[in-house]
Amino acid sequence: MQLIFILLAIISHEYEAQAAFVPPYSSVVVPVNKHIDAVKPLYSVQIMTAYVNSQYLHANFLIDLDAPFIWHDCILQWNTFENSCPNNTLCTYPVSCEEYQCTDVRTIYSYNNPSCPPVTNDSTIPDWGYCTCPVNVVNPITGSCTQALLNYDEFTVNTSNGRNVFTDLYGAYPNAACAPSSTFQSFPANVTGVMALSSSPYALPAYLYDPLKRITALCLPSNLSAPGVLLYGTGPYNLFPHSNVDVTSLLSYTPLIKYPDSFGYFINVSSIIIKTRSIDIPTDATTKLSTIEPYTTLKTDIYNGVVRRFLKVTQRIPLAKPVAPFGLCFNTSTNGTQVSIKVPDVDFSLQDGKKWTVSTANSIKQITKDVACLAFVDGGATSEPAIVIGTFQFEDNFLVFDLENSTFGFSSSLLRKQTSCSNFNFTLTNSS
């Protein structure tokens, strides 16, 4: 009997030790790269995919805050065995048309695009005959619709404590979809997938579990030479040169709001303020946050109000002929020498008196040596949502999409804090 008590005590002690274990990481982390070789600037994350020949294959995925699920360049096999998959190719296991995920993705968590054809169960993998699960995917660059096949996938990322990147790895096992290689011809070079970061239960955040929380921190780089960072999980988030400063201390928060038939992220902007004067926004207007649109797009009446006010506060800066897609441009050349211009801040006024400040670095786009333009675009008289905040306004701003608390956190420009999105330390270190 005494032996039984001793064994029970040992088991109990081991259970308590396991329960008390606190992992060294609070988030997972991936680099974010900027691309300018497609029709518009875009951003990608690099993910480890298949483990082949004692090393991981890497793939670059376009960041999409709206996509209902992940899709990329891969092929399906019902059974995989040694050398059954072509070299440097990702092979994944298909979801059957009879499984609940197939019905879910097709009917509830699908791309909402009327141009997409209906899907059927006719598709099979050659030589196997079992029914697969075709789903529609929409190219975020061209808007064209393609059929892909739903799968069981596996992605691997590094863990982090917000300050360091650990050699320890974290695996996620989402239902993604395999699309034909030809689908990605319009994508930036070496980008062969779409990483869904939306609120959909088939987007990546839904597949990351404790101790990670449903919080995505995104910091887009403004240059091509050094990556920005995406962290998923709780802070701290630290950037050089002040790595002892948690970026969360710089953030303000505003509620995320629901928008019909969308898994993306929306906030309420009540007005746009330029040098103490306010451009009113209709009370029923909605503001969308987009990683696909390069510049903030405004409904025509809002856009006209912003341009009129901007002309008023920049009277001393000579104008230049507008360069599409922009409607207001300035001459930045004086006697053949380029001059940098500084303009008043543009403040998005939010709920509870919060404001997201857009400084010159995020409001003025240098087009040529002689011309710089206001980086806001006229979206048309019937534009819906009325405001879409684009990636140029995101660059070097630290943004947090918090699905735990349904809030959006923003820092405004990090350049004013003597740091940037390219200042995360990606040097690998041991967690122990």
C-alpha positions in Angstrom: 0.0 0.0 0.0 2.8 2.3 0.9 4.4 1.7 -2.5 1.1 2.8 -4.2 1.1 6.0 -2.2 4.7 6.7 -3.2 3.9 6.1 -6.9 0.8 8.3 -6.7 2.9 11.0 -5.1 5.5 10.8 -7.9 2.8 10.9 -10.6 1.1 13.9 -8.9 4.4 15.7 -8.6 5.2 15.2 -12.2 1.7 16.3 -13.3 2.0 19.5 -11.2 5.4 20.2 -12.7 4.0 19.8 -16.2 1.0 22.0 -15.3 3.4 24.7 -14.0 5.6 24.7 -17.0 5.8 28.1 -18.7 7.2 28.0 -22.2 10.0 30.4 -22.9 8.1 32.0 -25.9 5.1 34.3 -25.9 4.7 34.5 -29.7 5.8 33.1 -33.0 7.7 35.3 -35.5 8.3 35.6 -39.3 10.1 38.3 -41.4 8.0 40.6 -43.6 9.4 41.6 -47.0 8.3 44.4 -49.3 8.0 43.8 -53.0 7.8 46.4 -55.8 8.0 44.1 -58.9 4.2 43.5 -59.2 1.6 46.1 -60.4 1.6 47.5 -56.9 3.7 47.3 -53.7 2.9 44.2 -51.8 4.3 42.4 -48.7 5.0 38.8 -47.9 5.9 36.5 -45.0 8.4 33.6 -45.3 7.1 30.3 -43.8 8.8 26.9 -43.5 6.8 24.3 -45.3 7.9 20.7 -46.1 10.8 19.0 -44.4 12.8 17.4 -47.2 16.3 16.0 -47.2 16.9 17.0 -43.5 16.0 20.6 -44.2 12.8 22.8 -44.5 11.6 24.2 -47.7 10.7 27.9 -47.5 7.9 29.7 -49.3 6.8 33.3 -49.4 3.1 34.1 -48.9 1.4 37.4 -49.7 -0.1 39.0 -46.6 -3.9 39.3 -46.9 -6.0 40.5 -44.0 -9.2 39.6 -45.9 -8.6 36.1 -47.2 -10.9 33.4 -45.7 -8.2 30.7 -45.9 -4.6 30.1 -46.9 -3.7 28.9 -50.4 -0.5 28.3 -52.3 1.5 26.5 -54.9 1.4 22.8 -54.0 0.2 19.4 -55.2 -1.9 16.8 -53.5 -1.2 13.1 -52.9 -3.5 10.6 -51.1 -0.4 8.7 -49.9 3.1 10.0 -49.6 6.2 7.8 -49.4 9.9 8.3 -50.0 10.7 10.0 -53.3 7.0 10.1 -54.3 7.0 13.9 -54.3 9.0 15.8 -57.0 12.2 17.5 -55.8 11.7 20.9 -54.1 7.9 20.5 -54.4 5.4 20.6 -51.5 3.0 17.7 -51.4 0.1 17.7 -49.1 -2.8 15.4 -48.2 -6.2 16.3 -49.7 -9.5 17.0 -47.9 -12.2 14.7 -49.2 -15.4 16.2 -50.6 -17.2 14.2 -47.9 -15.5 15.9 -44.9 -17.1 18.8 -43.0 -14.2 21.2 -43.8 -15.1 21.0 -47.5 -18.7 22.0 -46.9 -17.6 24.7 -44.4 -15.1 26.4 -46.7 -17.4 26.2 -49.8 -20.5 27.6 -48.1 -19.5 29.8 -45.2 -15.8 30.6 -45.2 -15.4 31.1 -49.0 -14.4 34.0 -51.2 -17.4 36.2 -51.8 -17.0 36.9 -55.5 -19.9 36.6 -58.0 -17.5 36.0 -60.9 -16.4 32.6 -59.4 -18.0 29.6 -61.1 -19.8 27.0 -58.9 -17.7 24.2 -57.5 -18.5 20.5 -57.8 -17.1 17.2 -56.6 -16.1 16.0 -60.0 -12.4 16.7 -59.4 -10.2 13.7 -58.5 -6.5 13.1 -58.2 -5.2 11.1 -61.1 -4.8 7.4 -60.5 -6.6 7.5 -57.2 -10.3 8.2 -58.0 -11.3 9.6 -54.6 -13.2 12.8 -54.6 -11.3 15.9 -53.6 -12.6 19.3 -52.5 -12.4 22.0 -55.1 -12.8 25.6 -53.7 -12.6 29.0 -55.4 -9.8 31.3 -54.7 -9.6 35.0 -55.8 -6.3 36.5 -56.9 -5.9 39.6 -54.7 -3.9 41.4 -57.4 -6.0 40.7 -60.5 -9.3 39.8 -59.0 -9.5 36.7 -61.2 -11.1 33.5 -59.9 -9.4 30.1 -59.9 -10.2 26.7 -58.5 -7.9 25.2 -55.9 -8.1 21.9 -53.9 -8.5 22.0 -50.1 -5.8 20.1 -48.1 -4.3 19.2 -44.8 -1.2 21.4 -44.6 1.7 22.0 -42.2 3.6 25.2 -41.6 6.5 25.8 -39.3 7.7 29.0 -37.7 10.2 30.2 -35.1 9.2 31.0 -31.6 10.0 34.3 -29.8 9.8 36.2 -26.5 9.3 39.4 -28.4 12.9 40.4 -28.1 14.8 37.3 -29.5 14.0 34.7 -32.1 14.5 31.2 -30.8 15.8 28.1 -32.6 12.8 26.3 -31.1 10.1 25.7 -33.7 6.3 25.8 -33.6 4.1 23.8 -36.0 0.7 24.8 -37.3 -1.6 22.4 -39.2 -4.2 24.4 -41.2 -6.6 23.4 -43.9 -5.1 25.3 -46.8 -5.6 24.9 -50.6 -3.4 24.0 -53.4 -3.6 26.2 -56.5 -2.0 25.8 -59.9 1.4 27.3 -60.4 0.1 29.5 -63.2 -2.1 31.3 -60.6 0.9 33.1 -59.2 2.3 34.7 -62.4 0.9 38.1 -61.4 2.5 37.8 -57.9 5.9 39.3 -57.0 8.9 37.1 -57.8 9.2 34.1 -55.6 5.9 34.7 -53.9 3.7 31.6 -54.3 1.0 31.8 -51.8 -1.6 33.9 -49.9 -1.4 33.9 -46.1 -4.8 34.6 -44.7 -4.6 36.6 -41.5 -8.3 37.4 -41.2 -10.8 36.5 -38.5 -12.0 33.4 -40.4 -11.7 30.1 -38.5 -9.7 28.8 -41.6 -7.2 31.7 -41.5 -3.8 31.1 -39.9 -4.6 32.7 -36.5 -7.3 30.1 -35.9 -4.7 27.3 -36.0 -2.3 28.7 -33.4 -3.0 27.6 -29.8 -2.0 28.2 -26.2 0.2 29.7 -25.0 -0.3 31.9 -28.0 -3.2 34.3 -27.9 -5.2 35.5 -31.0 -3.2 38.6 -31.4 -1.4 39.5 -34.7 1.3 42.3 -34.5 2.3 43.6 -38.0 5.0 46.0 -38.8 5.5 46.7 -42.6 9.0 47.8 -43.7 9.4 50.9 -45.9 12.4 49.7 -47.7 13.5 46.6 -49.6 16.9 46.0 -47.9 15.7 44.9 -44.4 12.6 43.0 -43.4 9.8 44.1 -41.1 8.2 41.7 -38.7 5.0 39.8 -38.0 4.5 38.4 -34.5 1.6 36.3 -33.5 0.9 36.1 -29.7 1.2 38.4 -26.8 3.9 41.0 -26.3 6.3 42.2 -25.3 7.4 43.5 -28.8 10.9 45.0 -28.8 12.7 46.9 -31.6 16.2 48.2 -31.8 17.9 50.5 -30.8 15.7 50.7 -27.7 15.2 47.0 -27.2 14.4 47.6 -23.6 11.3 49.5 -24.6 8.1 47.4 -25.2 6.4 48.8 -28.3 3.0 48.1 -26.7 3.7 51.1 -24.5 3.4 53.3 -27.6 0.1 51.9 -28.8 -3.4 53.3 -28.7 -6.4 51.1 -29.2 -9.8 51.4 -30.9 -12.6 48.8 -31.2 -12.7 46.5 -34.3 -16.2 46.5 -35.8 -18.0 43.8 -37.8 -18.7 44.3 -41.5 -21.2 42.1 -43.4 -19.8 39.2 -45.5 -16.2 40.0 -44.6 -13.5 38.4 -42.4 -11.3 41.5 -42.6 -10.7 44.2 -40.1 -12.7 47.4 -39.8 -12.6 50.5 -37.5 -14.7 53.6 -37.1 -13.2 56.8 -38.3 -15.4 59.8 -37.3 -13.4 62.5 -39.0 -10.1 63.4 -40.6 -8.3 66.4 -39.1 -5.7 68.5 -40.8 -4.2 71.4 -38.9 -7.1 71.7 -36.5 -9.7 71.6 -39.2 -12.0 68.6 -39.5 -13.3 66.9 -42.6 -16.4 65.1 -41.4 -17.2 61.5 -42.2 -20.8 60.3 -42.6 -21.9 58.5 -39.4 -22.6 55.3 -41.4 -19.2 55.2 -43.1 -16.9 52.3 -42.4 -13.1 52.2 -42.6 -11.3 49.0 -43.8 -7.7 48.1 -43.1 -6.0 46.5 -46.1 -2.6 44.9 -46.9 -3.5 44.7 -50.6 -4.4 48.4 -51.4 -1.2 50.4 -51.6 -2.6 53.8 -50.7 -5.5 55.1 -48.6 -8.7 55.3 -50.8 -11.4 57.8 -49.9 -14.9 58.1 -51.2 -15.1 61.1 -53.5 -16.8 63.6 -51.1 -14.3 62.8 -48.3 -11.3 62.9 -50.8 -12.3 66.3 -52.1 -12.5 67.7 -48.5 -9.1 66.3 -47.7 -7.5 67.8 -50.9 -9.1 71.2 -50.4 -7.8 71.4 -46.9 -4.4 70.1 -47.9 -4.1 72.8 -50.6 -4.9 75.4 -48.0 -2.2 74.3 -45.5 0.5 73.8 -48.2 0.1 77.0 -50.1 3.8 77.7 -50.0 4.7 74.5 -51.7 4.6 74.7 -55.6 2.3 72.3 -57.3 3.2 69.8 -60.0 1.2 68.0 -62.6 -0.7 65.1 -60.9 0.7 61.6 -61.5 -1.8 58.8 -61.5 -3.3 57.5 -59.3 -2.8 60.6 -57.3 -4.7 63.9 -57.7 -2.5 66.3 -55.8 1.2 66.5 -56.4 4.0 69.0 -55.4 7.2 70.2 -57.0 10.2 69.1 -54.9 12.9 70.7 -57.0 14.4 74.1 -56.4 17.0 75.3 -59.0 17.6 71.7 -60.0 18.1 70.4 -56.4 15.7 68.1 -54.7 14.2 69.4 -51.5 12.4 67.4 -48.9 8.9 68.7 -48.1 7.2 68.6 -44.7 3.5 68.8 -44.5 1.0 69.0 -41.6 0.0 65.7 -40.0 -3.3 64.0 -41.1 -5.1 62.6 -38.1 -7.8 59.9 -38.3 -10.1 60.7 -35.4 -11.4 57.5 -33.8 -13.7 56.5 -31.0 -13.0 57.6 -27.4 -11.0 60.6 -28.6 -8.1 58.5 -30.0 -6.3 59.6 -33.1 -4.1 57.8 -35.6 -1.5 60.3 -36.8 -0.3 60.1 -40.4 2.9 62.0 -40.6 4.8 63.2 -43.7 6.6 59.9 -44.2 3.2 58.2 -44.6 1.2 60.9 -46.3 3.7 62.1 -49.1 4.9 59.6 -51.7 8.1 60.7 -53.6 7.4 59.8 -57.2 10.5 61.2 -59.0 13.3 63.5 -57.9 11.1 66.5 -58.8 7.6 65.3 -57.8 6.0 64.1 -54.6 2.2 63.4 -54.2 -0.3 63.2 -51.5 -0.7 59.4 -51.0 -4.5 59.4 -50.9 -6.6 58.2 -53.8 -10.1 59.1 -55.0 -12.1 55.9 -54.8 -15.2 57.2 -56.5 -18.6 58.5 -55.5 -20.0 55.1 -54.6 -16.9 53.7 -52.9 -17.7 51.1 -50.2 -16.2 51.0 -47.6 -15.9 54.8 -47.6 -12.3 54.6 -46.4 -9.7 51.9 -47.1 -6.4 52.6 -45.3 -3.6 51.1 -47.4 -0.1 49.9 -46.9 1.8 53.1 -47.5 0.1 54.4 -44.4 1.0 51.2 -42.5 4.7 51.4 -43.2 6.8 51.9 -40.0 3.7 51.9 -37.9 3.3 49.1 -35.4 -0.2 47.6 -35.8 -1.9 45.0 -33.6 -5.0 43.1 -34.6 -6.3 41.7 -31.3 -9.1 39.1 -31.7 -9.0 38.3 -28.0 -10.4 41.8 -27.1 -11.7 42.8 -30.6 -9.4 45.8 -30.7 -7.0 47.4 -33.1 -3.7 48.8 -31.8 -1.6 51.4 -33.6 1.6 53.3 -32.8 1.6 56.1 -35.5 5.0 56.5 -37.1 7.9 54.7 -35.3 10.3 57.0 -37.1 9.4 59.7 -34.6 10.5 57.3 -31.9 13.9 56.8 -33.6 13.2 53.3 -34.7 11.4 51.5 -37.6 9.8 48.2 -38.6 13.1 47.0 -39.9 14.7 47.1 -36.4 13.6 43.7 -35.1 16.4 41.4 -34.1 16.1 38.2 -36.2 19.4 36.7 -34.9 18.6 33.1 -33.8 19.3 32.2 -30.2 18.8 29.3 -27.9 15.7 29.6 -25.6 17.4 27.9 -22.6 
